[in-house]
């Protein structure tokens, strides 16, 4: 079962020539691949957020206590 938005897009595409439909479909494939990649990164970031915060807090504490060493260039 399609959502109303998908039904609308399909009707719009059906009014185009076959060549134009192929171009739109290719753009949609690229867009959806980018969107899936972005969602994957967002999910990965959310799953590591607590660890990142804990690491930052530990680093700030080490700096405040004089335990941090500069990174050699």
VENKA-V181045 format. One record per backbone hydrogen bond with DSSP energy under -0.5 kcal/mol. NH is the residue of the N-H (numbers start at 1). CO is the residue of the C=O. If there is no record, write none. Layout:
{{NH;CO} {NH;CO}}
This chain:
{{7;3} {8;4} {9;5} {10;6} {11;7} {12;8} {13;9} {14;10} {15;11} {15;12} {16;13} {21;17} {22;18} {23;19} {24;20} {25;21} {26;22} {27;23} {28;24} {29;25} {30;26} {31;27} {32;28} {33;29} {34;30} {35;31} {36;32} {37;33} {38;34} {39;35} {40;36} {41;37} {42;38} {43;39} {44;40} {45;41} {46;42} {47;43} {48;44} {48;45} {49;45} {49;46} {52;48} {53;49} {54;50} {55;51} {56;52} {57;53} {58;54} {59;55} {60;56} {61;57} {62;58} {63;59} {64;60} {65;61} {66;63} {67;62} {68;62}}
